């Protein structure tokens, strides 16, 4: 493989030609309901418009091997005081800071997506290294990540704070995405218990999941870290997701 970084700020008009493949990779890697996060819907266009230099594709020739979305922000708190809102806070705060012309002192890695065709080839490690280098290009020494442990969805009935402590026989973390970041030098900070929030009508949840809901209750949903509550009387389904703050300093 010959891997190179291609930033959104460098793509220009070519983004239209690349967008279908970007959309395919994202859709194949993330549950549909997560893409309906209310903060994402509000902030996504601003993220691309205000920070095009921090959104990039990792290219192997003319193929997209991975995608990363990052943001700069002013993190006016100790790492131990990072907010419970995690991902939602990071993207909202970064956009607010840029619009207010505040000087950033932190880079937040919002998402890393590996093309399924390239999984198992160390792409995630390459992207993490590139994100740290990108922070350095902007004079930033602190990188924070509201990490979404990839295998938690297989254990939706296990409390999040229990799952993230699981270790393999070799002493390394059980979750592969957490393990990747720790290997790259990240340290675990704290749980952000309200990192993402999705609320939709019952028919929207049925469209996102392919599951039919016939009565009120908590349902196990593929891709969700915990049961999703469906209230047919109010015609709403609600899901709040915990993530894990990790940091490179």
Number of C-alpha atoms within 10 A of each C-alpha: 8 7 16 16 18 16 17 20 15 13 14 10 9 10 13 10 9 13 11 11 14 18 11 11 20 20 12 14 15 12 16 16 21 17 15 17 18 15 17 19 10 11 16 13 11 18 20 17 13 14 19 19 17 22 22 24 24 25 17 15 11 7 15 22 25 26 24 22 21 27 27 25 21 17 21 11 9 7 16 10 11 20 19 20 20 25 30 21 17 27 23 19 17 27 21 15 16 18 11 9 9 12 12 18 17 22 30 24 26 20 15 22 22 24 21 13 12 15 13 9 12 11 20 22 15 15 23 17 13 17 23 19 14 17 22 14 10 13 13 17 15 17 23 24 24 29 25 22 20 13 16 19 18 13 15 20 13 13 12 20 14 8 18 18 11 13 13 9 8 7 8 16 19 18 19 13 17 22 15 17 21 17 13 14 12 19 16 17 17 19 23 20 18 18 23 24 20 18 19 19 16 20 16 16 23 15 13 17 15 12 13 11 16 10 10 15 13 14 16 15 19 15 20 20 26 24 19 21 17 24 18 15 8 10 13 17 24 17 20 19 22 24 25 24 26 22 23 17 14
